[in-house]
Amino acid sequence: MEQDVRNLVQELEARWKSLTIANDFVFGKVMLDEDLCKEVLEAILATDIERIEYVGRQDAIDVTEDGHGVRLDVYVRDDRGTVYSVEMQATDTHELPQRSRYYHAMLALSQIGKGAPYRSLRDSYVIFICGFDLFGLGRRVYSFQSRCEDDSDLCLNDGVHTIFLAATSPTEPQEGPRVNELLDYISSRKVTGELSSRLNEAVEHVLDNRKWRLEFMMQAIKDQLNVDKGRELGLEEGRKLGLEEGRQLGLDEGRKLGLDEGHKLGLDEGHKLGLEEGQTIGEERFAKLVARLNEDGRQDDIVRAATDPAFRANLFSEYSIGLE
């Protein structure tokens, strides 16, 4: 068991040392440098920005208690009131256009108060820096605004701007040298100018920061614990729900397919529902445990809990964290 813990720590250490700016955690920390963040925005937008201020530093935006909150890598506002959300996206999750729509909605809701006129809304930019070409056209920059379908020269001017950058696409001189330098560095870590040099130094600073290293490792462990425990609880809850759902579905389907086949379908459906419910329960339960251990300074116990089920069970008992 101790060897498993050591292996996990070594794996996380190796992952940390190999991270680049293309990792969203590292990117978010690098962009905490106000001057560097402003320079990156200027490179992407090909314009000068007088100054920026941070609206949120990787904080979640929750407009309603039961809504789907978002945690933004970079969320800043410039001197004109324009707001920017910049996200690093390493893999294609096949929902970035829909996510950009949701981000714009959240940014708008966070700007405007009850009773305020809609004209008080400022322009918003949602920018995804991707390690792939989302649209497959070989371009490096894809910029979108709301335009009339009947007359493409007519812009809605609703202040909504969405930009997808493809770091892996070939260099496009017409996009400007700074954005190409930025994307070249993200895709290949090539230092070719002042901006990429500053970014490279900032990445090294992040990787040398012990506090951020611990934060990354704890988040990685928490995520793994949630996945493992969610699967474990999902199986347990799935068996229970499978019996209940299986009986009901078995009766319904059994009339058509026979009792045995109906019961099997019921168990399968119940198992699926149980996995989903168990995943949610596992995430909430282990989030509480990790938070409590972190508050008590027991980081080593967090690591051990990742691979020792019996030890995890004892910790739940010790902190009185049950299945709720």
Summary of the structure (lengths in Angstrom):
residues: 324
radius of gyration: 24.2
end to end distance: 28.8
largest distance: 73.3
contacts: 966
relative contact order: 0.10
helix: 58%
strand: 13%
